[in-house]
Amino acid sequence: MVVDEGPVHAGNGQTELFPDSSLPDELVGYRGPAACQIAGISYRQLDYWARTKLVMPSIRTAHGSGSQRLYSFKDLLVLKIVKRLLDTGVSLQNIRVAVDHLRGRGVRDLARVTLFSDGTTVYECTSPEEIVDLLQGGQGVFGIAVSGAMQEISGTLHEFPAERADGAELDPAVPDELSERRNARRTG
């Protein structure tokens, strides 16, 4: 069961994760092997989740042998959330309910969500008041800040090959300051 308290408003104290110009392009996707590395899952998990329709690629599905699935930024985010929920012991059945609920949200809405679970039920909290209400129950819970997972994925995407679903050329990535620092540390 996922608790939903209505629409998410920008005035809940959290800042926008993506300014308008840097919102991930919906036509840019990542193939299966890259999606696995980005989400921290095995190819077997990715394939199973796609076949059972838990997390299907929204840009391009596989059509027979040799075809390649193409996963969007939002798909990668959902893959990472599923992995984290599984790692904490939430059943696949309850994860499926949570994913079905999250699937209809846009990337901006997801950035404002924190998921909590007591190991059985997954709750969606979009305001500090909801979090306090949940924690006052006295039961042990863990949380997944979706915006944190988004930032983690955003910070590593430049390391993986991407392609556009429409076949157009990708704009060369303009390295950000953090990427430049990471590369400087790697090369010494």
C-alpha positions as CSV (number, residue, x, y, z in Angstrom):
1,M,0.0,0.0,0.0
2,V,1.3,3.4,-0.9
3,V,0.1,6.5,1.0
4,D,-0.7,9.4,-1.2
5,E,-1.8,12.7,0.2
6,G,-2.7,14.4,-3.1
7,P,-0.7,16.6,-5.5
8,V,2.9,17.6,-4.8
9,H,3.5,21.3,-4.4
10,A,6.8,23.1,-5.0
11,G,6.4,24.9,-1.7
12,N,7.2,21.9,0.5
13,G,10.8,23.1,1.3
14,Q,12.6,21.0,-1.2
15,T,14.4,22.7,-4.1
16,E,14.1,21.8,-7.7
17,L,16.5,19.1,-8.8
18,F,16.4,19.9,-12.5
19,P,16.1,23.5,-13.7
20,D,14.1,23.6,-16.9
21,S,17.1,23.5,-19.3
22,S,18.7,20.4,-17.7
23,L,15.6,18.1,-17.4
24,P,16.7,14.8,-18.9
25,D,15.7,14.5,-22.6
26,E,13.0,11.9,-22.9
27,L,14.4,10.6,-26.2
28,V,17.9,9.8,-24.7
29,G,18.2,6.3,-23.4
30,Y,20.6,3.7,-22.2
31,R,20.9,0.1,-23.2
32,G,20.5,-2.8,-20.9
33,P,24.1,-3.3,-19.8
34,A,24.5,0.4,-19.0
35,A,21.2,0.4,-17.1
36,C,22.4,-2.5,-15.0
37,Q,25.6,-0.7,-14.0
38,I,23.8,2.6,-13.3
39,A,21.1,0.9,-11.1
40,G,23.5,-1.7,-9.5
41,I,21.6,-4.7,-10.7
42,S,22.4,-7.8,-12.7
43,Y,21.3,-8.3,-16.3
44,R,19.2,-11.3,-15.2
45,Q,17.2,-9.0,-12.8
46,L,16.8,-6.4,-15.5
47,D,15.5,-8.9,-18.0
48,Y,13.2,-10.5,-15.4
49,W,11.8,-7.2,-14.4
50,A,11.2,-6.2,-18.0
51,R,9.5,-9.6,-18.9
52,T,7.3,-9.4,-15.8
53,K,6.5,-5.7,-16.5
54,L,7.8,-4.5,-13.1
55,V,10.1,-2.0,-14.9
56,M,9.8,-1.9,-18.6
57,P,12.0,0.3,-20.9
58,S,9.9,3.3,-21.8
59,I,11.9,4.4,-24.9
60,R,12.3,1.1,-26.7
61,T,11.4,-2.4,-25.8
62,A,13.1,-5.6,-27.1
63,H,11.4,-7.1,-30.2
64,G,13.0,-10.5,-30.7
65,S,16.6,-11.7,-30.6
66,G,19.2,-9.1,-31.1
67,S,17.1,-6.0,-30.5
68,Q,18.1,-3.7,-27.7
69,R,16.0,-2.2,-24.9
70,L,16.5,1.5,-24.3
71,Y,15.9,2.8,-20.8
72,S,15.1,6.5,-20.0
73,F,16.4,8.5,-17.1
74,K,13.1,7.9,-15.2
75,D,13.4,4.1,-15.9
76,L,16.9,4.1,-14.4
77,L,15.5,5.9,-11.4
78,V,12.8,3.4,-10.9
79,L,15.3,0.5,-11.3
80,K,17.5,2.0,-8.6
81,I,14.5,2.5,-6.3
82,V,13.4,-1.2,-6.8
83,K,16.9,-2.4,-6.1
84,R,17.0,-0.4,-2.8
85,L,13.6,-1.6,-1.7
86,L,14.6,-5.2,-2.5
87,D,17.9,-4.8,-0.6
88,T,15.9,-3.8,2.5
89,G,13.6,-6.8,2.4
90,V,10.4,-5.4,0.9
91,S,8.6,-8.1,-1.1
92,L,8.4,-7.9,-4.8
93,Q,4.6,-7.8,-4.6
94,N,4.7,-4.6,-2.4
95,I,7.4,-3.1,-4.6
96,R,5.1,-3.7,-7.6
97,V,2.3,-1.7,-5.9
98,A,4.8,1.2,-5.2
99,V,6.2,1.2,-8.7
100,D,2.7,1.2,-10.3
101,H,2.0,4.3,-8.2
102,L,5.2,6.0,-9.1
103,R,5.0,5.2,-12.8
104,G,2.4,7.9,-13.5
105,R,4.5,10.7,-12.0
106,G,6.8,12.9,-13.9
107,V,10.5,13.3,-13.0
108,R,9.9,16.6,-11.3
109,D,7.2,15.1,-9.0
110,L,9.5,12.2,-8.2
111,A,12.2,14.5,-7.0
112,R,9.9,15.7,-4.2
113,V,9.1,12.2,-2.9
114,T,10.7,10.3,-0.1
115,L,9.7,6.6,0.2
116,F,9.5,5.0,3.6
117,S,9.0,1.4,4.5
118,D,8.7,-0.7,7.6
119,G,9.9,-3.7,5.6
120,T,6.4,-4.6,4.5
121,T,4.5,-1.6,3.4
122,V,5.9,1.2,1.3
123,Y,4.7,4.8,2.1
124,E,5.1,7.9,0.0
125,C,5.8,11.1,1.9
126,T,6.0,14.5,0.2
127,S,6.1,16.8,3.2
128,P,7.9,16.9,6.5
129,E,4.5,16.6,8.3
130,E,3.8,13.3,6.7
131,I,7.2,12.0,7.7
132,V,6.7,13.1,11.3
133,D,3.3,11.4,11.4
134,L,4.7,8.2,10.0
135,L,7.7,8.2,12.5
136,Q,5.4,8.9,15.4
137,G,4.0,5.4,15.1
138,G,7.1,4.2,16.9
139,Q,7.9,1.4,14.4
140,G,11.3,1.2,12.7
141,V,11.3,2.5,9.2
142,F,13.9,3.3,6.5
143,G,13.7,6.0,3.9
144,I,14.7,6.5,0.3
145,A,15.0,10.1,-0.8
146,V,14.2,9.9,-4.5
147,S,16.0,13.1,-5.2
148,G,19.2,11.6,-3.7
149,A,18.9,8.6,-6.1
150,M,18.4,11.1,-8.9
151,Q,21.5,13.0,-8.1
152,E,23.5,9.8,-7.8
153,I,22.3,8.7,-11.3
154,S,22.8,12.1,-12.8
155,G,26.4,12.2,-11.5
156,T,27.3,8.9,-13.3
157,L,25.3,9.1,-16.6
158,H,28.2,10.8,-18.4
159,E,30.3,7.6,-17.9
160,F,27.9,5.5,-20.0
161,P,27.1,5.5,-23.7
162,A,23.7,7.0,-24.5
163,E,21.7,7.1,-27.7
164,R,18.6,8.9,-29.0
165,A,15.5,6.9,-29.8
166,D,15.0,9.1,-32.9
167,G,18.5,8.3,-34.2
168,A,19.7,11.9,-34.1
169,E,23.2,12.7,-32.9
170,L,23.6,13.4,-29.2
171,D,24.9,16.8,-28.2
172,P,28.4,16.5,-26.8
173,A,28.2,16.5,-23.1
174,V,29.4,19.7,-21.4
175,P,31.3,18.6,-18.4
176,D,30.2,20.1,-15.1
177,E,32.5,21.1,-12.3
178,L,32.0,17.9,-10.3
179,S,32.7,15.7,-13.3
180,E,35.9,17.7,-14.0
181,R,37.0,17.2,-10.4
182,R,36.3,13.4,-10.6
183,N,38.2,13.1,-13.8
184,A,41.2,15.1,-12.4
185,R,41.3,12.7,-9.3
186,R,41.2,9.6,-11.5
187,T,44.1,10.8,-13.7
188,G,46.1,12.1,-10.8
